[in-house]
Amino acid sequence: MRASGEAGMNTAEYAVGTVAACAFAAVLYRVVTGGSIVTGLTDLVERALATLS
């Protein structure tokens, strides 16, 4: 029988991956809820609705 290589992550790798995912989510949340993004999306929707009217 052939010895298989390590598959998946061990506990330390899970911890690092979880911290990285949480940090990315926090940065993404701050970007999306920032005033410029909300203002830009609102302007885009208003222009699209004005075009349809």
CHARMM internal coordinates of N, CA and C (Angstrom, degrees):
IC EDIT
DIST 1 N 1 CA 1.4300
DIST 1 CA 1 C 1.5290
ANGL 1 N 1 CA 1 C 109.36
DIST 1 C 2 N 1.3230
ANGL 1 CA 1 C 2 N 115.47
DIHE 1 N 1 CA 1 C 2 N 139.06
DIST 2 N 2 CA 1.4588
ANGL 1 C 2 N 2 CA 119.58
DIHE 1 CA 1 C 2 N 2 CA 178.89
DIST 2 CA 2 C 1.5180
ANGL 2 N 2 CA 2 C 110.23
DIHE 1 C 2 N 2 CA 2 C -83.24
DIST 2 C 3 N 1.3062
ANGL 2 CA 2 C 3 N 115.12
DIHE 2 N 2 CA 2 C 3 N 140.64
DIST 3 N 3 CA 1.4680
ANGL 2 C 3 N 3 CA 119.21
DIHE 2 CA 2 C 3 N 3 CA 176.19
DIST 3 CA 3 C 1.5195
ANGL 3 N 3 CA 3 C 108.36
DIHE 2 C 3 N 3 CA 3 C -77.35
DIST 3 C 4 N 1.3117
ANGL 3 CA 3 C 4 N 116.10
DIHE 3 N 3 CA 3 C 4 N 128.65
DIST 4 N 4 CA 1.4659
ANGL 3 C 4 N 4 CA 119.22
DIHE 3 CA 3 C 4 N 4 CA -179.94
DIST 4 CA 4 C 1.5252
ANGL 4 N 4 CA 4 C 109.59
DIHE 3 C 4 N 4 CA 4 C -87.00
DIST 4 C 5 N 1.3191
ANGL 4 CA 4 C 5 N 115.76
DIHE 4 N 4 CA 4 C 5 N 150.51
DIST 5 N 5 CA 1.4533
ANGL 4 C 5 N 5 CA 120.80
DIHE 4 CA 4 C 5 N 5 CA 177.47
DIST 5 CA 5 C 1.5210
ANGL 5 N 5 CA 5 C 110.57
DIHE 4 C 5 N 5 CA 5 C -73.53
DIST 5 C 6 N 1.2902
ANGL 5 CA 5 C 6 N 114.67
DIHE 5 N 5 CA 5 C 6 N 172.44
DIST 6 N 6 CA 1.4589
ANGL 5 C 6 N 6 CA 118.56
DIHE 5 CA 5 C 6 N 6 CA 178.78
DIST 6 CA 6 C 1.5223
ANGL 6 N 6 CA 6 C 109.04
DIHE 5 C 6 N 6 CA 6 C -66.44
DIST 6 C 7 N 1.3073
ANGL 6 CA 6 C 7 N 115.67
DIHE 6 N 6 CA 6 C 7 N 130.63
DIST 7 N 7 CA 1.4582
ANGL 6 C 7 N 7 CA 120.41
DIHE 6 CA 6 C 7 N 7 CA 177.94
DIST 7 CA 7 C 1.5149
ANGL 7 N 7 CA 7 C 108.51
DIHE 6 C 7 N 7 CA 7 C -116.11
DIST 7 C 8 N 1.3025
ANGL 7 CA 7 C 8 N 117.38
DIHE 7 N 7 CA 7 C 8 N 133.84
DIST 8 N 8 CA 1.4541
ANGL 7 C 8 N 8 CA 120.45
DIHE 7 CA 7 C 8 N 8 CA 177.96
DIST 8 CA 8 C 1.5177
ANGL 8 N 8 CA 8 C 112.34
DIHE 7 C 8 N 8 CA 8 C 86.76
DIST 8 C 9 N 1.3060
ANGL 8 CA 8 C 9 N 114.54
DIHE 8 N 8 CA 8 C 9 N -171.26
DIST 9 N 9 CA 1.4550
ANGL 8 C 9 N 9 CA 120.74
DIHE 8 CA 8 C 9 N 9 CA -177.49
DIST 9 CA 9 C 1.5202
ANGL 9 N 9 CA 9 C 110.57
DIHE 8 C 9 N 9 CA 9 C -110.15
DIST 9 C 10 N 1.3095
ANGL 9 CA 9 C 10 N 115.48
DIHE 9 N 9 CA 9 C 10 N 151.41
DIST 10 N 10 CA 1.4572
ANGL 9 C 10 N 10 CA 119.10
DIHE 9 CA 9 C 10 N 10 CA 173.54
DIST 10 CA 10 C 1.5206
ANGL 10 N 10 CA 10 C 109.42
DIHE 9 C 10 N 10 CA 10 C -92.27
DIST 10 C 11 N 1.2960
ANGL 10 CA 10 C 11 N 118.20
DIHE 10 N 10 CA 10 C 11 N -179.48
DIST 11 N 11 CA 1.4681
ANGL 10 C 11 N 11 CA 122.44
DIHE 10 CA 10 C 11 N 11 CA -173.05
DIST 11 CA 11 C 1.5245
ANGL 11 N 11 CA 11 C 112.56
DIHE 10 C 11 N 11 CA 11 C -59.43
DIST 11 C 12 N 1.3175
ANGL 11 CA 11 C 12 N 118.28
DIHE 11 N 11 CA 11 C 12 N -43.65
DIST 12 N 12 CA 1.4633
ANGL 11 C 12 N 12 CA 121.07
DIHE 11 CA 11 C 12 N 12 CA -179.85
DIST 12 CA 12 C 1.5270
ANGL 12 N 12 CA 12 C 110.71
DIHE 11 C 12 N 12 CA 12 C -63.49
DIST 12 C 13 N 1.3196
ANGL 12 CA 12 C 13 N 116.40
DIHE 12 N 12 CA 12 C 13 N -39.81
DIST 13 N 13 CA 1.4640
ANGL 12 C 13 N 13 CA 119.44
DIHE 12 CA 12 C 13 N 13 CA 178.87
DIST 13 CA 13 C 1.5219
ANGL 13 N 13 CA 13 C 110.99
DIHE 12 C 13 N 13 CA 13 C -67.45
DIST 13 C 14 N 1.3195
ANGL 13 CA 13 C 14 N 117.65
DIHE 13 N 13 CA 13 C 14 N -37.03
DIST 14 N 14 CA 1.4614
ANGL 13 C 14 N 14 CA 120.50
DIHE 13 CA 13 C 14 N 14 CA 174.97
DIST 14 CA 14 C 1.5236
ANGL 14 N 14 CA 14 C 110.68
DIHE 13 C 14 N 14 CA 14 C -61.08
DIST 14 C 15 N 1.3243
ANGL 14 CA 14 C 15 N 116.97
DIHE 14 N 14 CA 14 C 15 N -42.39
DIST 15 N 15 CA 1.4565
ANGL 14 C 15 N 15 CA 121.05
DIHE 14 CA 14 C 15 N 15 CA -179.50
DIST 15 CA 15 C 1.5271
ANGL 15 N 15 CA 15 C 110.88
DIHE 14 C 15 N 15 CA 15 C -63.21
DIST 15 C 16 N 1.3113
ANGL 15 CA 15 C 16 N 117.43
DIHE 15 N 15 CA 15 C 16 N -45.89
DIST 16 N 16 CA 1.4612
ANGL 15 C 16 N 16 CA 121.30
DIHE 15 CA 15 C 16 N 16 CA 179.23
DIST 16 CA 16 C 1.5277
ANGL 16 N 16 CA 16 C 110.19
DIHE 15 C 16 N 16 CA 16 C -64.59
DIST 16 C 17 N 1.3247
ANGL 16 CA 16 C 17 N 117.09
DIHE 16 N 16 CA 16 C 17 N -42.85
DIST 17 N 17 CA 1.4626
ANGL 16 C 17 N 17 CA 120.95
DIHE 16 CA 16 C 17 N 17 CA 178.40
DIST 17 CA 17 C 1.5156
ANGL 17 N 17 CA 17 C 112.11
DIHE 16 C 17 N 17 CA 17 C -63.16
DIST 17 C 18 N 1.3209
ANGL 17 CA 17 C 18 N 117.12
DIHE 17 N 17 CA 17 C 18 N -39.82
DIST 18 N 18 CA 1.4578
ANGL 17 C 18 N 18 CA 121.17
DIHE 17 CA 17 C 18 N 18 CA 178.91
DIST 18 CA 18 C 1.5225
ANGL 18 N 18 CA 18 C 111.17
DIHE 17 C 18 N 18 CA 18 C -66.42
DIST 18 C 19 N 1.3220
ANGL 18 CA 18 C 19 N 117.28
DIHE 18 N 18 CA 18 C 19 N -43.53
DIST 19 N 19 CA 1.4697
ANGL 18 C 19 N 19 CA 120.66
DIHE 18 CA 18 C 19 N 19 CA 178.44
DIST 19 CA 19 C 1.5329
ANGL 19 N 19 CA 19 C 110.23
DIHE 18 C 19 N 19 CA 19 C -63.67
DIST 19 C 20 N 1.3137
ANGL 19 CA 19 C 20 N 117.50
DIHE 19 N 19 CA 19 C 20 N -41.88
DIST 20 N 20 CA 1.4659
ANGL 19 C 20 N 20 CA 120.43
DIHE 19 CA 19 C 20 N 20 CA 179.24
DIST 20 CA 20 C 1.5275
ANGL 20 N 20 CA 20 C 111.02
DIHE 19 C 20 N 20 CA 20 C -64.52
DIST 20 C 21 N 1.3249
ANGL 20 CA 20 C 21 N 117.23
DIHE 20 N 20 CA 20 C 21 N -41.49
DIST 21 N 21 CA 1.4663
ANGL 20 C 21 N 21 CA 120.70
DIHE 20 CA 20 C 21 N 21 CA 178.83
DIST 21 CA 21 C 1.5222
ANGL 21 N 21 CA 21 C 110.92
DIHE 20 C 21 N 21 CA 21 C -64.91
DIST 21 C 22 N 1.3139
ANGL 21 CA 21 C 22 N 117.92
DIHE 21 N 21 CA 21 C 22 N -40.22
DIST 22 N 22 CA 1.4654
ANGL 21 C 22 N 22 CA 121.32
DIHE 21 CA 21 C 22 N 22 CA 178.26
DIST 22 CA 22 C 1.5292
ANGL 22 N 22 CA 22 C 111.02
DIHE 21 C 22 N 22 CA 22 C -66.03
DIST 22 C 23 N 1.3025
ANGL 22 CA 22 C 23 N 117.05
DIHE 22 N 22 CA 22 C 23 N -40.69
DIST 23 N 23 CA 1.4683
ANGL 22 C 23 N 23 CA 120.58
DIHE 22 CA 22 C 23 N 23 CA 178.43
DIST 23 CA 23 C 1.5224
ANGL 23 N 23 CA 23 C 110.51
DIHE 22 C 23 N 23 CA 23 C -64.37
DIST 23 C 24 N 1.3257
ANGL 23 CA 23 C 24 N 117.05
DIHE 23 N 23 CA 23 C 24 N -43.31
DIST 24 N 24 CA 1.4658
ANGL 23 C 24 N 24 CA 120.79
DIHE 23 CA 23 C 24 N 24 CA 178.27
DIST 24 CA 24 C 1.5175
ANGL 24 N 24 CA 24 C 110.42
DIHE 23 C 24 N 24 CA 24 C -63.11
DIST 24 C 25 N 1.3284
ANGL 24 CA 24 C 25 N 117.71
DIHE 24 N 24 CA 24 C 25 N -41.65
DIST 25 N 25 CA 1.4628
ANGL 24 C 25 N 25 CA 121.46
DIHE 24 CA 24 C 25 N 25 CA 178.75
DIST 25 CA 25 C 1.5244
ANGL 25 N 25 CA 25 C 110.91
DIHE 24 C 25 N 25 CA 25 C -63.67
DIST 25 C 26 N 1.3126
ANGL 25 CA 25 C 26 N 117.91
DIHE 25 N 25 CA 25 C 26 N -39.78
DIST 26 N 26 CA 1.4611
ANGL 25 C 26 N 26 CA 121.21
DIHE 25 CA 25 C 26 N 26 CA 179.08
DIST 26 CA 26 C 1.5225
ANGL 26 N 26 CA 26 C 111.30
DIHE 25 C 26 N 26 CA 26 C -65.04
DIST 26 C 27 N 1.3188
ANGL 26 CA 26 C 27 N 116.77
DIHE 26 N 26 CA 26 C 27 N -43.29
DIST 27 N 27 CA 1.4673
ANGL 26 C 27 N 27 CA 120.52
DIHE 26 CA 26 C 27 N 27 CA 178.48
DIST 27 CA 27 C 1.5261
ANGL 27 N 27 CA 27 C 110.04
DIHE 26 C 27 N 27 CA 27 C -64.64
DIST 27 C 28 N 1.3181
ANGL 27 CA 27 C 28 N 117.20
DIHE 27 N 27 CA 27 C 28 N -44.36
DIST 28 N 28 CA 1.4639
ANGL 27 C 28 N 28 CA 121.08
DIHE 27 CA 27 C 28 N 28 CA 179.50
DIST 28 CA 28 C 1.5209
ANGL 28 N 28 CA 28 C 110.96
DIHE 27 C 28 N 28 CA 28 C -62.45
DIST 28 C 29 N 1.3276
ANGL 28 CA 28 C 29 N 117.50
DIHE 28 N 28 CA 28 C 29 N -40.86
DIST 29 N 29 CA 1.4660
ANGL 28 C 29 N 29 CA 121.69
DIHE 28 CA 28 C 29 N 29 CA 178.00
DIST 29 CA 29 C 1.5278
ANGL 29 N 29 CA 29 C 110.80
DIHE 28 C 29 N 29 CA 29 C -61.47
DIST 29 C 30 N 1.3296
ANGL 29 CA 29 C 30 N 116.51
DIHE 29 N 29 CA 29 C 30 N -44.27
DIST 30 N 30 CA 1.4721
ANGL 29 C 30 N 30 CA 120.23
DIHE 29 CA 29 C 30 N 30 CA -179.95
DIST 30 CA 30 C 1.5237
ANGL 30 N 30 CA 30 C 111.05
DIHE 29 C 30 N 30 CA 30 C -64.51
DIST 30 C 31 N 1.3245
ANGL 30 CA 30 C 31 N 117.29
DIHE 30 N 30 CA 30 C 31 N -37.84
DIST 31 N 31 CA 1.4652
ANGL 30 C 31 N 31 CA 120.43
DIHE 30 CA 30 C 31 N 31 CA 179.34
DIST 31 CA 31 C 1.5179
ANGL 31 N 31 CA 31 C 110.65
DIHE 30 C 31 N 31 CA 31 C -67.92
DIST 31 C 32 N 1.3194
ANGL 31 CA 31 C 32 N 117.03
DIHE 31 N 31 CA 31 C 32 N -46.73
DIST 32 N 32 CA 1.4606
ANGL 31 C 32 N 32 CA 121.18
DIHE 31 CA 31 C 32 N 32 CA -175.60
DIST 32 CA 32 C 1.5234
ANGL 32 N 32 CA 32 C 111.46
DIHE 31 C 32 N 32 CA 32 C -69.23
DIST 32 C 33 N 1.3112
ANGL 32 CA 32 C 33 N 118.86
DIHE 32 N 32 CA 32 C 33 N -35.97
DIST 33 N 33 CA 1.4579
ANGL 32 C 33 N 33 CA 121.02
DIHE 32 CA 32 C 33 N 33 CA -178.84
DIST 33 CA 33 C 1.5203
ANGL 33 N 33 CA 33 C 112.54
DIHE 32 C 33 N 33 CA 33 C -88.66
DIST 33 C 34 N 1.3169
ANGL 33 CA 33 C 34 N 117.35
DIHE 33 N 33 CA 33 C 34 N 1.08
DIST 34 N 34 CA 1.4553
ANGL 33 C 34 N 34 CA 120.42
DIHE 33 CA 33 C 34 N 34 CA 177.16
DIST 34 CA 34 C 1.5292
ANGL 34 N 34 CA 34 C 110.68
DIHE 33 C 34 N 34 CA 34 C -67.87
DIST 34 C 35 N 1.3116
ANGL 34 CA 34 C 35 N 116.58
DIHE 34 N 34 CA 34 C 35 N 153.45
DIST 35 N 35 CA 1.4587
ANGL 34 C 35 N 35 CA 121.94
DIHE 34 CA 34 C 35 N 35 CA -176.10
DIST 35 CA 35 C 1.5107
ANGL 35 N 35 CA 35 C 114.21
DIHE 34 C 35 N 35 CA 35 C -60.06
DIST 35 C 36 N 1.3160
ANGL 35 CA 35 C 36 N 118.20
DIHE 35 N 35 CA 35 C 36 N -39.05
DIST 36 N 36 CA 1.4651
ANGL 35 C 36 N 36 CA 120.32
DIHE 35 CA 35 C 36 N 36 CA -175.98
DIST 36 CA 36 C 1.5233
ANGL 36 N 36 CA 36 C 111.61
DIHE 35 C 36 N 36 CA 36 C -67.77
DIST 36 C 37 N 1.3132
ANGL 36 CA 36 C 37 N 118.05
DIHE 36 N 36 CA 36 C 37 N -36.67
DIST 37 N 37 CA 1.4620
ANGL 36 C 37 N 37 CA 120.91
DIHE 36 CA 36 C 37 N 37 CA 179.41
DIST 37 CA 37 C 1.5200
ANGL 37 N 37 CA 37 C 110.25
DIHE 36 C 37 N 37 CA 37 C -69.26
DIST 37 C 38 N 1.3249
ANGL 37 CA 37 C 38 N 116.45
DIHE 37 N 37 CA 37 C 38 N -45.34
DIST 38 N 38 CA 1.4671
ANGL 37 C 38 N 38 CA 120.49
DIHE 37 CA 37 C 38 N 38 CA 179.80
DIST 38 CA 38 C 1.5218
ANGL 38 N 38 CA 38 C 110.01
DIHE 37 C 38 N 38 CA 38 C -62.77
DIST 38 C 39 N 1.3241
ANGL 38 CA 38 C 39 N 117.06
DIHE 38 N 38 CA 38 C 39 N -43.32
DIST 39 N 39 CA 1.4604
ANGL 38 C 39 N 39 CA 121.34
DIHE 38 CA 38 C 39 N 39 CA 178.81
DIST 39 CA 39 C 1.5267
ANGL 39 N 39 CA 39 C 111.03
DIHE 38 C 39 N 39 CA 39 C -63.32
DIST 39 C 40 N 1.3124
ANGL 39 CA 39 C 40 N 116.20
DIHE 39 N 39 CA 39 C 40 N -43.77
DIST 40 N 40 CA 1.4596
ANGL 39 C 40 N 40 CA 120.02
DIHE 39 CA 39 C 40 N 40 CA 179.38
DIST 40 CA 40 C 1.5178
ANGL 40 N 40 CA 40 C 112.65
DIHE 39 C 40 N 40 CA 40 C -63.15
DIST 40 C 41 N 1.3200
ANGL 40 CA 40 C 41 N 116.81
DIHE 40 N 40 CA 40 C 41 N -43.14
DIST 41 N 41 CA 1.4654
ANGL 40 C 41 N 41 CA 119.55
DIHE 40 CA 40 C 41 N 41 CA 178.90
DIST 41 CA 41 C 1.5273
ANGL 41 N 41 CA 41 C 111.53
DIHE 40 C 41 N 41 CA 41 C -67.03
DIST 41 C 42 N 1.3327
ANGL 41 CA 41 C 42 N 116.44
DIHE 41 N 41 CA 41 C 42 N -38.23
DIST 42 N 42 CA 1.4636
ANGL 41 C 42 N 42 CA 120.27
DIHE 41 CA 41 C 42 N 42 CA 177.77
DIST 42 CA 42 C 1.5219
ANGL 42 N 42 CA 42 C 110.42
DIHE 41 C 42 N 42 CA 42 C -63.52
DIST 42 C 43 N 1.3154
ANGL 42 CA 42 C 43 N 117.68
DIHE 42 N 42 CA 42 C 43 N -44.96
DIST 43 N 43 CA 1.4638
ANGL 42 C 43 N 43 CA 121.25
DIHE 42 CA 42 C 43 N 43 CA 178.19
DIST 43 CA 43 C 1.5254
ANGL 43 N 43 CA 43 C 111.17
DIHE 42 C 43 N 43 CA 43 C -61.62
DIST 43 C 44 N 1.3119
ANGL 43 CA 43 C 44 N 116.62
DIHE 43 N 43 CA 43 C 44 N -41.10
DIST 44 N 44 CA 1.4598
ANGL 43 C 44 N 44 CA 120.99
DIHE 43 CA 43 C 44 N 44 CA 179.83
DIST 44 CA 44 C 1.5292
ANGL 44 N 44 CA 44 C 111.03
DIHE 43 C 44 N 44 CA 44 C -62.46
DIST 44 C 45 N 1.3118
ANGL 44 CA 44 C 45 N 116.91
DIHE 44 N 44 CA 44 C 45 N -45.26
DIST 45 N 45 CA 1.4673
ANGL 44 C 45 N 45 CA 120.76
DIHE 44 CA 44 C 45 N 45 CA 179.62
DIST 45 CA 45 C 1.5204
ANGL 45 N 45 CA 45 C 110.49
DIHE 44 C 45 N 45 CA 45 C -65.79
DIST 45 C 46 N 1.3269
ANGL 45 CA 45 C 46 N 117.41
DIHE 45 N 45 CA 45 C 46 N -42.37
DIST 46 N 46 CA 1.4637
ANGL 45 C 46 N 46 CA 120.62
DIHE 45 CA 45 C 46 N 46 CA 179.68
DIST 46 CA 46 C 1.5258
ANGL 46 N 46 CA 46 C 111.02
DIHE 45 C 46 N 46 CA 46 C -62.93
DIST 46 C 47 N 1.3310
ANGL 46 CA 46 C 47 N 118.12
DIHE 46 N 46 CA 46 C 47 N -41.18
DIST 47 N 47 CA 1.4709
ANGL 46 C 47 N 47 CA 120.85
DIHE 46 CA 46 C 47 N 47 CA 178.06
DIST 47 CA 47 C 1.5218
ANGL 47 N 47 CA 47 C 110.98
DIHE 46 C 47 N 47 CA 47 C -65.80
DIST 47 C 48 N 1.3353
ANGL 47 CA 47 C 48 N 116.51
DIHE 47 N 47 CA 47 C 48 N -39.42
DIST 48 N 48 CA 1.4630
ANGL 47 C 48 N 48 CA 119.77
DIHE 47 CA 47 C 48 N 48 CA 179.41
DIST 48 CA 48 C 1.5343
ANGL 48 N 48 CA 48 C 110.55
DIHE 47 C 48 N 48 CA 48 C -65.26
DIST 48 C 49 N 1.3316
ANGL 48 CA 48 C 49 N 116.97
DIHE 48 N 48 CA 48 C 49 N -41.30
DIST 49 N 49 CA 1.4652
ANGL 48 C 49 N 49 CA 120.43
DIHE 48 CA 48 C 49 N 49 CA 178.43
DIST 49 CA 49 C 1.5260
ANGL 49 N 49 CA 49 C 111.12
DIHE 48 C 49 N 49 CA 49 C -68.51
DIST 49 C 50 N 1.3273
ANGL 49 CA 49 C 50 N 117.37
DIHE 49 N 49 CA 49 C 50 N -35.73
DIST 50 N 50 CA 1.4617
ANGL 49 C 50 N 50 CA 120.61
DIHE 49 CA 49 C 50 N 50 CA 177.89
DIST 50 CA 50 C 1.5269
ANGL 50 N 50 CA 50 C 110.75
DIHE 49 C 50 N 50 CA 50 C -66.40
DIST 50 C 51 N 1.2946
ANGL 50 CA 50 C 51 N 117.62
DIHE 50 N 50 CA 50 C 51 N -34.19
DIST 51 N 51 CA 1.4588
ANGL 50 C 51 N 51 CA 121.97
DIHE 50 CA 50 C 51 N 51 CA 178.88
DIST 51 CA 51 C 1.5266
ANGL 51 N 51 CA 51 C 110.60
DIHE 50 C 51 N 51 CA 51 C -67.31
DIST 51 C 52 N 1.3135
ANGL 51 CA 51 C 52 N 116.46
DIHE 51 N 51 CA 51 C 52 N -36.39
DIST 52 N 52 CA 1.4694
ANGL 51 C 52 N 52 CA 120.82
DIHE 51 CA 51 C 52 N 52 CA -178.94
DIST 52 CA 52 C 1.5230
ANGL 52 N 52 CA 52 C 111.77
DIHE 51 C 52 N 52 CA 52 C -76.10
DIST 52 C 53 N 1.3238
ANGL 52 CA 52 C 53 N 118.27
DIHE 52 N 52 CA 52 C 53 N -20.89
DIST 53 N 53 CA 1.4697
ANGL 52 C 53 N 53 CA 121.15
DIHE 52 CA 52 C 53 N 53 CA -177.12
DIST 53 CA 53 C 1.5041
ANGL 53 N 53 CA 53 C 112.19
DIHE 52 C 53 N 53 CA 53 C -78.29
END
COOR INIT
IC SEED 1 N 1 CA 1 C
IC BUILD
